[in-house]
Amino acid sequence: MRGRRKPCAATQQEERKHAVSIKIAIKYRRRYNISSMRQRLKTVSGSELMRIIHTGLDKALVRS
């Protein structure tokens, strides 16, 4: 009989995802030094974060 997963396993997985999101946010914050974008990055969740990053990349491409 297979053992059941521990409930803490899901929590660790969520923490890893959050850490990756934060690393991505920091990377793009350094690359595109836009103060309004940095302020928004501090206050959003993961799905919103990816939308903001892609929007910021599109704006940066238009400017160059």
Biopython code that builds the backbone (N, CA, C, O; Angstrom):
import numpy as np
from Bio.PDB.StructureBuilder import StructureBuilder

atoms = [
    (1, "MET", "N", (0.838, -1.175, 0.000)),
    (1, "MET", "CA", (0.000, 0.000, 0.000)),
    (1, "MET", "C", (0.887, 1.243, 0.000)),
    (1, "MET", "O", (1.857, 1.337, 0.752)),
    (2, "ARG", "N", (0.536, 2.170, -0.843)),
    (2, "ARG", "CA", (1.326, 3.395, -0.929)),
    (2, "ARG", "C", (1.031, 4.314, 0.253)),
    (2, "ARG", "O", (-0.098, 4.403, 0.736)),
    (3, "GLY", "N", (2.064, 4.981, 0.692)),
    (3, "GLY", "CA", (1.879, 5.918, 1.795)),
    (3, "GLY", "C", (1.275, 7.234, 1.316)),
    (3, "GLY", "O", (1.435, 7.616, 0.157)),
    (4, "ARG", "N", (0.599, 7.902, 2.195)),
    (4, "ARG", "CA", (0.015, 9.196, 1.844)),
    (4, "ARG", "C", (1.085, 10.268, 1.921)),
    (4, "ARG", "O", (2.031, 10.172, 2.702)),
    (5, "ARG", "N", (0.918, 11.294, 1.095)),
    (5, "ARG", "CA", (1.865, 12.402, 1.127)),
    (5, "ARG", "C", (1.657, 13.236, 2.378)),
    (5, "ARG", "O", (0.539, 13.375, 2.874)),
    (6, "LYS", "N", (2.714, 13.767, 2.861)),
    (6, "LYS", "CA", (2.624, 14.623, 4.033)),
    (6, "LYS", "C", (2.011, 15.968, 3.626)),
    (6, "LYS", "O", (2.291, 16.459, 2.532)),
    (7, "PRO", "N", (1.202, 16.555, 4.464)),
    (7, "PRO", "CA", (0.579, 17.832, 4.114)),
    (7, "PRO", "C", (1.591, 18.962, 3.946)),
    (7, "PRO", "O", (1.309, 19.937, 3.248)),
    (8, "CYS", "N", (2.747, 18.853, 4.560)),
    (8, "CYS", "CA", (3.734, 19.923, 4.450)),
    (8, "CYS", "C", (4.403, 19.944, 3.076)),
    (8, "CYS", "O", (5.033, 20.942, 2.727)),
    (9, "ALA", "N", (4.287, 18.886, 2.293)),
    (9, "ALA", "CA", (4.911, 18.838, 0.967)),
    (9, "ALA", "C", (4.341, 19.913, 0.054)),
    (9, "ALA", "O", (5.081, 20.526, -0.715)),
    (10, "ALA", "N", (3.049, 20.148, 0.128)),
    (10, "ALA", "CA", (2.424, 21.181, -0.700)),
    (10, "ALA", "C", (2.940, 22.560, -0.314)),
    (10, "ALA", "O", (3.161, 23.406, -1.180)),
    (11, "THR", "N", (3.129, 22.786, 0.953)),
    (11, "THR", "CA", (3.626, 24.072, 1.423)),
    (11, "THR", "C", (5.029, 24.328, 0.893)),
    (11, "THR", "O", (5.329, 25.444, 0.468)),
    (12, "GLN", "N", (5.883, 23.332, 0.909)),
    (12, "GLN", "CA", (7.242, 23.499, 0.400)),
    (12, "GLN", "C", (7.228, 23.815, -1.087)),
    (12, "GLN", "O", (8.021, 24.634, -1.551)),
    (13, "GLN", "N", (6.342, 23.181, -1.838)),
    (13, "GLN", "CA", (6.258, 23.427, -3.269)),
    (13, "GLN", "C", (5.815, 24.865, -3.533)),
    (13, "GLN", "O", (6.351, 25.520, -4.427)),
    (14, "GLU", "N", (4.851, 25.359, -2.774)),
    (14, "GLU", "CA", (4.393, 26.736, -2.926)),
    (14, "GLU", "C", (5.513, 27.715, -2.587)),
    (14, "GLU", "O", (5.666, 28.737, -3.256)),
    (15, "GLU", "N", (6.285, 27.414, -1.565)),
    (15, "GLU", "CA", (7.388, 28.287, -1.184)),
    (15, "GLU", "C", (8.430, 28.351, -2.294)),
    (15, "GLU", "O", (8.985, 29.417, -2.559)),
    (16, "ARG", "N", (8.704, 27.222, -2.947)),
    (16, "ARG", "CA", (9.656, 27.208, -4.058)),
    (16, "ARG", "C", (9.155, 28.071, -5.208)),
    (16, "ARG", "O", (9.918, 28.845, -5.786)),
    (17, "LYS", "N", (7.876, 27.940, -5.540)),
    (17, "LYS", "CA", (7.307, 28.743, -6.625)),
    (17, "LYS", "C", (7.409, 30.227, -6.298)),
    (17, "LYS", "O", (7.730, 31.039, -7.166)),
    (18, "HIS", "N", (7.138, 30.576, -5.053)),
    (18, "HIS", "CA", (7.212, 31.973, -4.635)),
    (18, "HIS", "C", (8.644, 32.489, -4.753)),
    (18, "HIS", "O", (8.867, 33.610, -5.209)),
    (19, "ALA", "N", (9.608, 31.673, -4.346)),
    (19, "ALA", "CA", (11.012, 32.074, -4.422)),
    (19, "ALA", "C", (11.433, 32.307, -5.864)),
    (19, "ALA", "O", (12.172, 33.251, -6.146)),
    (20, "VAL", "N", (10.974, 31.464, -6.779)),
    (20, "VAL", "CA", (11.306, 31.629, -8.195)),
    (20, "VAL", "C", (10.690, 32.914, -8.719)),
    (20, "VAL", "O", (11.345, 33.647, -9.460)),
    (21, "SER", "N", (9.448, 33.209, -8.353)),
    (21, "SER", "CA", (8.785, 34.439, -8.783)),
    (21, "SER", "C", (9.548, 35.664, -8.304)),
    (21, "SER", "O", (9.715, 36.629, -9.050)),
    (22, "ILE", "N", (10.005, 35.625, -7.072)),
    (22, "ILE", "CA", (10.748, 36.751, -6.523)),
    (22, "ILE", "C", (12.069, 36.930, -7.258)),
    (22, "ILE", "O", (12.469, 38.060, -7.535)),
    (23, "LYS", "N", (12.757, 35.832, -7.580)),
    (23, "LYS", "CA", (14.018, 35.923, -8.317)),
    (23, "LYS", "C", (13.795, 36.546, -9.688)),
    (23, "LYS", "O", (14.587, 37.379, -10.128)),
    (24, "ILE", "N", (12.721, 36.148, -10.366)),
    (24, "ILE", "CA", (12.400, 36.715, -11.678)),
    (24, "ILE", "C", (12.109, 38.205, -11.542)),
    (24, "ILE", "O", (12.572, 39.006, -12.354)),
    (25, "ALA", "N", (11.353, 38.573, -10.532)),
    (25, "ALA", "CA", (11.015, 39.979, -10.315)),
    (25, "ALA", "C", (12.266, 40.814, -10.080)),
    (25, "ALA", "O", (12.393, 41.909, -10.627)),
    (26, "ILE", "N", (13.180, 40.311, -9.279)),
    (26, "ILE", "CA", (14.418, 41.042, -8.992)),
    (26, "ILE", "C", (15.251, 41.187, -10.260)),
    (26, "ILE", "O", (15.824, 42.248, -10.510)),
    (27, "LYS", "N", (15.320, 40.133, -11.056)),
    (27, "LYS", "CA", (16.093, 40.167, -12.297)),
    (27, "LYS", "C", (15.578, 41.267, -13.223)),
    (27, "LYS", "O", (16.365, 42.053, -13.750)),
    (28, "TYR", "N", (14.265, 41.324, -13.422)),
    (28, "TYR", "CA", (13.702, 42.322, -14.320)),
    (28, "TYR", "C", (13.703, 43.708, -13.700)),
    (28, "TYR", "O", (13.771, 44.702, -14.424)),
    (29, "ARG", "N", (13.631, 43.798, -12.388)),
    (29, "ARG", "CA", (13.687, 45.100, -11.733)),
    (29, "ARG", "C", (15.053, 45.740, -11.969)),
    (29, "ARG", "O", (15.151, 46.946, -12.194)),
    (30, "ARG", "N", (16.094, 44.932, -11.916)),
    (30, "ARG", "CA", (17.440, 45.454, -12.167)),
    (30, "ARG", "C", (17.612, 45.842, -13.628)),
    (30, "ARG", "O", (18.259, 46.841, -13.941)),
    (31, "ARG", "N", (17.034, 45.055, -14.513)),
    (31, "ARG", "CA", (17.216, 45.298, -15.939)),
    (31, "ARG", "C", (16.433, 46.521, -16.415)),
    (31, "ARG", "O", (16.959, 47.330, -17.179)),
    (32, "TYR", "N", (15.197, 46.664, -15.977)),
    (32, "TYR", "CA", (14.352, 47.785, -16.370)),
    (32, "TYR", "C", (14.071, 48.609, -15.125)),
    (32, "TYR", "O", (13.180, 48.281, -14.342)),
    (33, "ASN", "N", (14.818, 49.658, -14.949)),
    (33, "ASN", "CA", (14.723, 50.461, -13.734)),
    (33, "ASN", "C", (13.572, 51.464, -13.862)),
    (33, "ASN", "O", (13.795, 52.667, -13.999)),
    (34, "ILE", "N", (12.356, 50.955, -13.814)),
    (34, "ILE", "CA", (11.165, 51.787, -13.935)),
    (34, "ILE", "C", (10.505, 51.805, -12.562)),
    (34, "ILE", "O", (10.069, 50.766, -12.067)),
    (35, "SER", "N", (10.430, 52.980, -11.948)),
    (35, "SER", "CA", (9.960, 53.050, -10.558)),
    (35, "SER", "C", (8.524, 52.568, -10.396)),
    (35, "SER", "O", (8.220, 51.880, -9.422)),
    (36, "SER", "N", (7.639, 52.907, -11.316)),
    (36, "SER", "CA", (6.250, 52.455, -11.182)),
    (36, "SER", "C", (6.160, 50.941, -11.304)),
    (36, "SER", "O", (5.362, 50.305, -10.616)),
    (37, "MET", "N", (6.976, 50.368, -12.176)),
    (37, "MET", "CA", (6.976, 48.919, -12.338)),
    (37, "MET", "C", (7.507, 48.256, -11.068)),
    (37, "MET", "O", (6.976, 47.234, -10.634)),
    (38, "ARG", "N", (8.550, 48.829, -10.475)),
    (38, "ARG", "CA", (9.098, 48.266, -9.244)),
    (38, "ARG", "C", (8.069, 48.311, -8.124)),
    (38, "ARG", "O", (7.954, 47.361, -7.350)),
    (39, "GLN", "N", (7.321, 49.406, -8.032)),
    (39, "GLN", "CA", (6.307, 49.523, -6.987)),
    (39, "GLN", "C", (5.234, 48.458, -7.169)),
    (39, "GLN", "O", (4.784, 47.862, -6.191)),
    (40, "ARG", "N", (4.817, 48.211, -8.406)),
    (40, "ARG", "CA", (3.794, 47.207, -8.677)),
    (40, "ARG", "C", (4.321, 45.804, -8.392)),
    (40, "ARG", "O", (3.567, 44.951, -7.924)),
    (41, "LEU", "N", (5.585, 45.551, -8.660)),
    (41, "LEU", "CA", (6.154, 44.231, -8.417)),
    (41, "LEU", "C", (6.131, 43.873, -6.933)),
    (41, "LEU", "O", (6.041, 42.698, -6.578)),
    (42, "LYS", "N", (6.212, 44.873, -6.076)),
    (42, "LYS", "CA", (6.225, 44.613, -4.637)),
    (42, "LYS", "C", (4.862, 44.160, -4.124)),
    (42, "LYS", "O", (4.776, 43.513, -3.080)),
    (43, "THR", "N", (3.793, 44.495, -4.852)),
    (43, "THR", "CA", (2.456, 44.307, -4.292)),
    (43, "THR", "C", (1.597, 43.286, -5.023)),
    (43, "THR", "O", (0.401, 43.200, -4.744)),
    (44, "VAL", "N", (2.154, 42.506, -5.950)),
    (44, "VAL", "CA", (1.315, 41.601, -6.737)),
    (44, "VAL", "C", (1.620, 40.137, -6.460)),
    (44, "VAL", "O", (2.640, 39.799, -5.860)),
    (45, "SER", "N", (0.713, 39.276, -6.911)),
    (45, "SER", "CA", (0.897, 37.829, -6.765)),
    (45, "SER", "C", (1.588, 37.272, -8.006)),
    (45, "SER", "O", (1.944, 38.030, -8.908)),
    (46, "GLY", "N", (1.780, 35.965, -8.060)),
    (46, "GLY", "CA", (2.527, 35.320, -9.142)),
    (46, "GLY", "C", (1.954, 35.523, -10.529)),
    (46, "GLY", "O", (2.697, 35.889, -11.440)),
    (47, "SER", "N", (0.652, 35.300, -10.732)),
    (47, "SER", "CA", (0.074, 35.431, -12.070)),
    (47, "SER", "C", (0.096, 36.880, -12.533)),
    (47, "SER", "O", (0.367, 37.156, -13.702)),
    (48, "GLU", "N", (-0.187, 37.808, -11.621)),
    (48, "GLU", "CA", (-0.122, 39.220, -11.976)),
    (48, "GLU", "C", (1.316, 39.629, -12.268)),
    (48, "GLU", "O", (1.564, 40.458, -13.143)),
    (49, "LEU", "N", (2.250, 39.054, -11.543)),
    (49, "LEU", "CA", (3.662, 39.355, -11.729)),
    (49, "LEU", "C", (4.108, 39.044, -13.149)),
    (49, "LEU", "O", (4.783, 39.858, -13.778)),
    (50, "MET", "N", (3.739, 37.876, -13.659)),
    (50, "MET", "CA", (4.139, 37.501, -15.012)),
    (50, "MET", "C", (3.517, 38.439, -16.041)),
    (50, "MET", "O", (4.162, 38.786, -17.030)),
    (51, "ARG", "N", (2.271, 38.852, -15.818)),
    (51, "ARG", "CA", (1.608, 39.778, -16.742)),
    (51, "ARG", "C", (2.342, 41.117, -16.752)),
    (51, "ARG", "O", (2.557, 41.696, -17.817)),
    (52, "ILE", "N", (2.724, 41.607, -15.591)),
    (52, "ILE", "CA", (3.428, 42.883, -15.489)),
    (52, "ILE", "C", (4.797, 42.800, -16.144)),
    (52, "ILE", "O", (5.212, 43.731, -16.835)),
    (53, "ILE", "N", (5.499, 41.699, -15.935)),
    (53, "ILE", "CA", (6.825, 41.536, -16.531)),
    (53, "ILE", "C", (6.724, 41.552, -18.048)),
    (53, "ILE", "O", (7.510, 42.225, -18.716)),
    (54, "HIS", "N", (5.763, 40.817, -18.598)),
    (54, "HIS", "CA", (5.614, 40.786, -20.051)),
    (54, "HIS", "C", (5.206, 42.150, -20.588)),
    (54, "HIS", "O", (5.665, 42.542, -21.660)),
    (55, "THR", "N", (4.363, 42.880, -19.879)),
    (55, "THR", "CA", (3.975, 44.225, -20.290)),
    (55, "THR", "C", (5.191, 45.138, -20.275)),
    (55, "THR", "O", (5.388, 45.929, -21.198)),
    (56, "GLY", "N", (6.005, 45.032, -19.233)),
    (56, "GLY", "CA", (7.218, 45.843, -19.144)),
    (56, "GLY", "C", (8.198, 45.533, -20.252)),
    (56, "GLY", "O", (8.842, 46.441, -20.778)),
    (57, "LEU", "N", (8.324, 44.275, -20.617)),
    (57, "LEU", "CA", (9.215, 43.895, -21.710)),
    (57, "LEU", "C", (8.718, 44.463, -23.029)),
    (57, "LEU", "O", (9.514, 44.936, -23.841)),
    (58, "ASP", "N", (7.411, 44.420, -23.250)),
    (58, "ASP", "CA", (6.845, 44.982, -24.475)),
    (58, "ASP", "C", (7.117, 46.476, -24.564)),
    (58, "ASP", "O", (7.483, 46.975, -25.628)),
    (59, "LYS", "N", (6.944, 47.191, -23.465)),
    (59, "LYS", "CA", (7.201, 48.632, -23.447)),
    (59, "LYS", "C", (8.675, 48.918, -23.716)),
    (59, "LYS", "O", (9.005, 49.855, -24.444)),
    (60, "ALA", "N", (9.559, 48.117, -23.133)),
    (60, "ALA", "CA", (10.998, 48.318, -23.326)),
    (60, "ALA", "C", (11.384, 48.089, -24.781)),
    (60, "ALA", "O", (12.236, 48.800, -25.315)),
    (61, "LEU", "N", (10.771, 47.109, -25.424)),
    (61, "LEU", "CA", (11.062, 46.850, -26.834)),
    (61, "LEU", "C", (10.579, 47.990, -27.715)),
    (61, "LEU", "O", (11.232, 48.326, -28.703)),
    (62, "VAL", "N", (9.454, 48.583, -27.375)),
    (62, "VAL", "CA", (8.920, 49.704, -28.153)),
    (62, "VAL", "C", (9.836, 50.911, -28.021)),
    (62, "VAL", "O", (10.054, 51.631, -28.996)),
    (63, "ARG", "N", (10.372, 51.139, -26.835)),
    (63, "ARG", "CA", (11.253, 52.290, -26.608)),
    (63, "ARG", "C", (12.578, 52.173, -27.349)),
    (63, "ARG", "O", (13.141, 53.190, -27.756)),
    (64, "SER", "N", (13.096, 50.946, -27.536)),
    (64, "SER", "CA", (14.411, 50.802, -28.163)),
    (64, "SER", "C", (14.372, 50.862, -29.655)),
    (64, "SER", "O", (15.412, 50.754, -30.305)),
]
sb = StructureBuilder()
sb.init_structure("model")
sb.init_model(0)
sb.init_chain("A")
sb.init_seg("    ")
for serial, (resi, resn, name, xyz) in enumerate(atoms, 1):
    if name == "N":
        sb.init_residue(resn, " ", resi, " ")
    sb.init_atom(name, np.array(xyz, "f"), 0.0, 1.0, " ", f" {name:<3s}", serial, name[0])
structure = sb.get_structure()
